[in-house]
Amino acid sequence: MATSSITHNFVISNPNSVKPFIAAIDEADRDRTPKQTLSGRQLTNPQEILSLMSKRKKANS
């Protein structure tokens, strides 16, 4: 679980509440929606990048 997603501090004063709290966090971690995969590719060739940008520029004109 990414710690950056936790935005609050939690104080558990009852020792009997620790296990249910951890179980709830674990369950929430398992119950995530799967990441979407997007089709595409990374352009590294400068000519391909220029070609794509010129097409974009024409479409916006």
BELKAUR-V225726 format. One record per backbone hydrogen bond with DSSP energy under -0.5 kcal/mol. NH is the residue of the N-H (numbers start at 1). CO is the residue of the C=O. E is the energy in kcal/mol with one decimal. If there is no record, write none. Layout:
{{NH/CO/E} {NH/CO/E}}
This chain:
{{5/2/-1.2} {6/3/-1.3} {7/5/-0.7} {12/10/-0.5} {13/11/-0.8} {15/13/-0.6} {17/14/-2.0} {18/15/-0.9} {21/17/-1.7} {22/18/-2.5} {23/19/-2.5} {24/20/-2.1} {25/21/-2.0} {26/22/-2.6} {27/23/-2.4} {28/24/-2.2} {29/25/-1.9} {30/26/-1.9} {31/27/-1.5} {32/29/-0.6} {38/36/-0.5} {44/42/-0.5} {46/44/-0.5} {49/45/-2.0} {50/46/-2.4} {51/47/-2.3} {52/48/-2.4} {53/49/-2.6} {54/50/-2.3} {55/51/-1.9} {56/52/-2.1} {57/53/-2.4} {58/54/-2.1} {59/55/-2.0} {60/56/-1.7} {61/57/-0.8}}
